[in-house]
Amino acid sequence: SVACSSQGEYIATGGGDGCRSLKLWRLCSDYTLECIGEIKNAHDVVYHLDFAVQCDLLVSIGSDHTIKLWSVPDLAFVAEKLDVNGGSNKHAIFSPDGETLATCGSDLHIKLWSVPHLELKSSRDGAHASEIRRIAYSPDGSTIASCSLDASIRLWSATALSPIGVLADAHAGKIFHITYAPHEGGRILTSCGADHDIKVWATPTLAMSAGSHQIAFAKEVVGIGFLDARTVLGVSADLSIKVWALPSFVELARSEPGEGSLKPAESRKASLSPDGKLLA
């Protein structure tokens, strides 16, 4: 897993396939990375990482069913919660005010935890019919959007997790990523998935807003984000990167595997800093 801090100063990475460590990197002025901290045995497999907007905390979740909080930049242990409920958490995200942590995963729950004590504040059982792959807070923190391998997108109140809206067949297959446009006050949401499409939605109606780009990549789209209010970026599983202008999805730039410093490989995670200036 990989995560960028809000201003792009720090990058956190976590591994799997026998690598249990969590590392914190500082981005230098020449865009090289300096490792400034490491936790050797953070989890059996690190599934996801996220920085608080205030950049004082880092959350990690893993295959051992634990949620852990670490201070930034010293990676001192802050809190831990064992969350065993029939499945694993796959994603975690801090609320914009940094006071709540939302988690989701294969147990079909969405849960809200207090920060930093990780006390359960609210839970929505059976939020989707299949594994919940991603959740996102609206910029004002009032709404949570979720997407699932069941191809649906759902909107929830960010306090009681009451349902606000649902789009049952948002994509023709699994949805991997969903995010709000930070520049539009939570009125625009974009999603991507196994159907190779990128779609833009208006909230809270979930009506299609700026249209869609069908077959945006030759392979699955694993990451998306907004560079500004009218520019969206996508990352494919083969490490292809493209940038489009909305609403007509005019291609502005692209980088293909094998070009420059990009070597052919498989991408499983992508993280765009909230200011849209750094992609990891």
N, C-alpha and C positions, 0 to 999 in steps of 0.2 A: 504494500500500500504506500501511497505518497500523499502528502498534504503541504500546501503553501500557507504561510501566515498571511494576515490581512494586508500587510504592506509589502509582502514579498521578501522580508528580511530573513526569515527562517524557512527551511524545508525539513519535514520529518519523513523518514522512510521506515518501513517495517517489512519483514520478510516471511516467507514460508519455505516449503521444501527443505526442511531441516534447519533453516536459519531463523532463530527465535528472537533475534535482537531488534531493538528499536534504536534508530540513530537520529540525532538532531544536527542539522547542517546550517551554517551561516553563509548566506550568499555574499560573496565579495564584490568589490566594485568592477572587477574584470570578468564577472559572471562565472568564476570558479567557485567551488564549494569547499568549505572548511568544516570538517567534522568537529563539533564542539561538545558532544556528549553521546553516550551509548549506554543502553540497558541491555545486558547480555541475554537475559531470559525473561523478556517482557511477557510473551505468550508462546504457546506451542506453535501457532501460526497467527500472524498479525493480519486480521481481516480489514481493519479500517483505522484511519487516524484523522483527527480534526483539531484545529486550533480554535480557541476562543477568539472572538473578534478583538478583544482587548489584548490578546497575545500573551497572557500571563499563565494560561493553562493549555495543556495538550491532553486529549483523550485517546486511548487506544482500546480496541476490542479485539478479541481473538477466539480461536477454536476451543479454548479452555472454559468458555462461558463467562469470562470475567470482563468487567468494565474497569479501566484504571485511569486515574487522573495523575498527571505529572506537571510540575511547575516548569515554567520556561523563563530563562534559558538553562537552568542548572539540572533539569530532569530529576528533581527531587520528588520522591513519592508523596502524593497528597491523599488519595483515597482509592478504595477498591470495593467492588460489589460483585458477588457471585450471582449471576442471573440464569438459573436453570429452569426452563419451562417448556421442555419438549423440543427445543431447537436452539440454534445459535444466532446471536446478533450479528448482522452483516454490515450495519451502517450506524453511525452516530454523528450528531451535529449539535453544536451549541446554539442556543437562542441568541438573537442579536444583542440582548442586554447581558449575556453571559451568566444568567442566573438559573437556567434550565438546560438540561441535556436530553435530547430526544434520541431514542434508539429503535431499531426495527430489525427484522430478520426472518429466518425460516420458521419461527414459531407463530407467525402471522399476527404478532402483537405490535402495537406502537406504544412505547412507554416514555413517560416524562419523569426525569430525576432532578432532584435539587442539586445545586452546585454550591459548595464543593463536597457536601456530605453524602451525595448519592442516595438520598432517601426517595422512595417512590412517591410521586405526586399524583400521577394519573396513568391509566392504562386502558387501551382499547383492544379487546380480544377479537380475533377473527376479522381484522381490519381489511384483509384481502383473502382471496381464495387460494393463493399460492404465495411463495416466498416474496417478501417485501424487499426490494433491492435498494431503494433509495428514498430518503425523505428530505424535504427542504423547507426552511422557514421563509415566509414572506419578509421583505425588508423591515416592515414595522413590527414583526414578531407576533402578529395577530392570528396568522393562519399557517398550517402545515400542509404541504402537498406530499403525497406518497405515490410511488409507482411500484409495479409488481411484475413478476413473471406471468401473471394471469392476464397481462396486456391492458390493465386498467390504470387510470389515474383517479385519485380521490383527494378531496380537500377536507380538512378538519380544523375546528377551532383549536387554538394553541394552548388553551387552558384546560377545558374539560374533554378535549378530543371528540366533541360532538360533530357529526357529519354535516358538511356544508354542500358538497357537490360530488358527483361521480361521472366518469366517462368510461363505460364498460369496455369498449373496444378502441382504445386510443391508438393502438398500433396493431399491425398484423403479426403479433408474436410478442415475445418477451420484451419488457422495457427495462433498460439498464440504468438510465440516468435521467434526472429531472432537476431543473433549477429555475429560480426566479431571476428576472432582469432587475438588478439592483437599482437601476436608474429610472424605473417606471412606477415606483411606489407599490409594487406587488401586483400590478395589473397585467403583467405578461409572464408567461411560463413557457419553458421549452423542454422537449423530451426527445429521447432517441432510444434505439433498441436493435433487436436482432433482425428487423425487417430492413435495416440499412437506411431508414428514413429519419429525418429531423423535422419536428413539428413545433409550431408556435401557437399557444393558446391564450385566450383572454380569461381572466379570473374576475369574479367567482363563477361565471357561467360555463367555463370550459368550452366556449365556442372557439372555432379556429380563428386566430387573430391575423397573423402575418403569413398564413398559408403553411405549406410544407415543401420539403425538398425530398422527393422520392429517389431512392438509390443514391444517396449522397456519397457513399463510398462503396468500393467493391466488397468490403468485409463489414462486419458488425461495427456499429458506432458505440464506443465505450465511454466517451466523455464529451460534454458540451459545456459552453459557457458564453456569457456576454462580455464583449470587449467594451461596448458602450451601449446606449439605448437602441441602436439600430444596426449593430454589428455582432454576429454570432460566430463562434469558433467550434469546430468539431474535430474529434480525434477518433481514428479507426483502430481496429484491432491489429492492423498491420503497420501501425505507426504513421499512417498518412495523416496530415493535418491540413485543414482547409478553413478559410475565412470567407464569410458571405455578408453582403449588405441586405438588410431587410427593407421592404417586405417581399421583394421579388427574388431573393436569394441569388443575387448577382455575385459571382465568385470574384473576390478581391485578391486572394493569395492562396498558395498551396505549397506544401513541402512533402515530397514523396520519400519512402525508404530508399536509402542509398545516395540521397542527395546531401551534400555538405557533411555534417557530422552525424546524420541519421543513418544507422546501419539497419539492414533488414532484420526484423525481430517481431515479437508478439507483444502487444500492449494490453495489459489487463486493467490498469488504473491510470487516470489522468486527473490532474488537479490544476485549476486556474485560480490565481490569487484574486480576491474580491475586487481589487482595483483594475483587473484585466490586463496587468502588465507583465505577468510571469506565468508561464505554463511549465508544469513538471509532469 
